[in-house]
Amino acid sequence: MQHPTPGVGDTSKIERGVDRFGRADVWLAYAMAEVTIQPTKNGSYLVKGPITIIGVDGTAYELEGDEHWLCRCGHSQTKPFCDTSHKRVGFQSEPRVSDGLTC
């Protein structure tokens, strides 16, 4: 069986699995939510959308809400989340996303 390939810009996930009727070896499609990541001037990453964070031990934590702030300065006591330590330590950064793109 040929794997159905999502088109460019498609927001679905297609994988082989078992459907709700117990039929095995079927292709399942799932809608994927849009998530955006925005680095802020002299601050944290603003992540919008539903996200799951995987701990170093492999445990998955599904976060509630649609807005999350992640540490970018490295000084937060609540990593990976921002605790505003960047203000205390004088973190300076004006990121330009295009600087890091290699697409």
VEXDREN-2710 file (C-alpha; in Angstrom, 1 decimal):
% VEXDREN-2710
k/r/px/py/pz
1/MET/0.0/0.0/0.0
2/GLN/1.3/3.5/-0.9
3/HIS/1.6/6.0/1.9
4/PRO/-0.6/9.1/1.2
5/THR/1.7/12.1/1.2
6/PRO/0.4/15.4/2.6
7/GLY/0.8/18.3/0.3
8/VAL/2.9/21.4/1.0
9/GLY/1.2/23.5/3.6
10/ASP/-1.0/20.6/4.7
11/THR/-1.7/20.7/8.4
12/SER/-2.5/17.1/8.8
13/LYS/-0.5/14.2/10.2
14/ILE/-0.9/10.8/8.5
15/GLU/0.3/7.6/10.1
16/ARG/-0.4/3.9/10.1
17/GLY/-2.4/2.6/13.1
18/VAL/-5.7/1.2/14.4
19/ASP/-8.9/3.0/13.8
20/ARG/-11.8/3.5/16.3
21/PHE/-13.4/0.2/15.1
22/GLY/-10.3/-1.8/15.9
23/ARG/-9.2/-2.3/12.3
24/ALA/-5.4/-2.5/12.1
25/ASP/-3.1/-1.4/9.4
26/VAL/-5.1/1.6/8.3
27/TRP/-3.9/5.1/7.5
28/LEU/-5.1/7.7/10.1
29/ALA/-5.1/11.4/9.6
30/TYR/-5.0/13.9/12.4
31/ALA/-5.4/17.6/12.2
32/MET/-2.4/19.4/13.7
33/ALA/-2.8/22.7/15.6
34/GLU/-0.8/25.7/14.5
35/VAL/2.0/26.7/16.9
36/THR/4.1/29.8/16.6
37/ILE/7.4/30.7/18.3
38/GLN/8.4/34.3/18.6
39/PRO/11.6/35.4/20.2
40/THR/11.1/38.7/22.1
41/LYS/13.5/41.6/22.3
42/ASN/15.8/41.2/25.3
43/GLY/13.5/38.4/26.6
44/SER/12.0/35.0/26.3
45/TYR/10.4/33.0/23.6
46/LEU/6.6/33.5/23.3
47/VAL/5.0/30.2/22.2
48/LYS/1.4/30.4/21.0
49/GLY/-0.7/27.3/20.6
50/PRO/-1.1/24.0/22.3
51/ILE/2.3/22.4/23.1
52/THR/3.8/19.3/24.7
53/ILE/7.2/19.5/26.4
54/ILE/9.2/16.3/26.8
55/GLY/11.4/16.1/29.9
56/VAL/14.9/14.7/29.9
57/ASP/13.5/11.4/31.2
58/GLY/11.1/11.2/28.3
59/THR/7.9/12.2/30.2
60/ALA/5.5/14.3/28.1
61/TYR/3.8/17.3/29.7
62/GLU/0.8/18.6/27.7
63/LEU/0.5/22.3/28.7
64/GLU/-2.8/23.9/29.1
65/GLY/-3.5/27.3/27.6
66/ASP/-2.5/28.9/24.3
67/GLU/0.4/31.1/25.5
68/HIS/3.7/29.9/27.0
69/TRP/6.9/31.8/27.8
70/LEU/10.1/29.8/27.5
71/CYS/13.5/30.9/28.8
72/ARG/16.1/32.2/26.3
73/CYS/18.6/33.8/28.6
74/GLY/19.6/30.6/30.5
75/HIS/19.2/32.1/34.0
76/SER/15.6/31.1/34.8
77/GLN/15.1/29.0/38.0
78/THR/12.0/27.4/36.4
79/LYS/13.5/26.2/33.1
80/PRO/12.4/25.6/30.5
81/PHE/9.9/28.3/31.5
82/CYS/10.7/32.0/31.8
83/ASP/10.7/33.5/35.3
84/THR/11.8/37.0/34.1
85/SER/15.5/36.5/35.2
86/HIS/16.5/38.1/31.9
87/LYS/15.5/41.5/33.4
88/ARG/17.6/40.9/36.5
89/VAL/20.7/39.8/34.6
90/GLY/20.4/42.4/31.8
91/PHE/20.0/39.9/29.0
92/GLN/20.4/41.7/25.6
93/SER/19.3/40.2/22.3
94/GLU/17.4/41.5/19.3
95/PRO/16.9/38.3/17.3
96/ARG/16.3/38.4/13.6
97/VAL/14.7/35.1/12.7
98/SER/16.2/35.3/9.2
99/ASP/19.7/35.2/10.6
100/GLY/19.3/31.5/11.7
101/LEU/17.2/30.2/8.8
102/THR/18.8/27.5/6.6
103/CYS/15.7/26.4/4.7
END
